[in-house]
């Protein structure tokens, strides 16, 4: 099907915010959430004068036809047909199909909320972090097995939970059972209250650049092979780990981006500035924007997921007129944590 140029021009003259509303986007003050990434604060801005849109995080943008293409995943012709139907604009070649035209939209999948959605309660989780004492089994794991520096662990306020019953009892006494259940931190089962995350575990608090607690992640230390190693608390928004370090950096300072907390702790213990993405498949783009003015480096894990994570980060920063440089790990090590441990063990034998 050939679409006449005058029709294309007319479609691209449709008010872009009206097109957005037809697509089901909620536009407020010329802004909306981006449909291309897991957006929490509106990243897309509309310019009614230029009749275009742009996402300031992932870089997508253009006019009305391009908006339909990007939102629905259609090609140019499909987007034009949809706009024609939505705004009653027809041309001879497709007019005969106006009543039967159907287009199946390929869906873009983002992380789905669980059936039970719980809010992150800063007061309750602050109490949990303050009462998660770093017990001896956790110290052995962090300092003897992983060789991490104690001052790094202490500064990041890493804690542990082993006797979950005692912690739950104290938590309920402090805040009340109803509120604790509403946060999703604890659940009620056939045998009473229990933490929804697996214990024994380490707890890693996430802070924003101002030092406010914004999330908590657990790392299981038990022997149940079916238990997930890492779990995020509640329905918190995924963020970069160790954001407060940015307060100590100047523009152009070297900063490492690691894949996960484990590598980040190793880099910090090796006297390097580091933040962490939660995993190879989770990129908190709004936080990544804070990094574009630093000298960014990364040691990707030596697997396909690690290489893919680096490529995704590189594409993101290229769109922000920045870059992230790749650092090579020696052969035979899987990630920076593994590399760090081997260095510490060699150094210990030499002493």
Secondary structure, 3 states (H helix, E strand, C coil): CCCCHHHHHHHHCCCHHHHHHHCCCCCECCEECCCCCCCCCCCEEEECCCCEEEECCCCCEECHHHHHHHHHCCCHHHHHHHHHHHCCCCCHHHHCCCCCCCCCCCCCCCCCCCCCCCCCCHHHHHHHHHCCCCCHHHHHHHHHHCCCCHHHHHHCCCEEECCHHHHHHHHHHHHCHHHHHHHCCEEEECCEEEECCCCCEEEEEEECCCCCEEEEEEEECCCCCCCCCEEECCCCCCCCECHHHHHHCCCCCEEEEEECHHHHHHHHHCCCCEEEECECCECCHHHHHHHCCCEEEECCCCCHHHHHHHHHHHHHHHHCCCCEEECCCCCCCCCHHHHHHHHHHHHHHHC
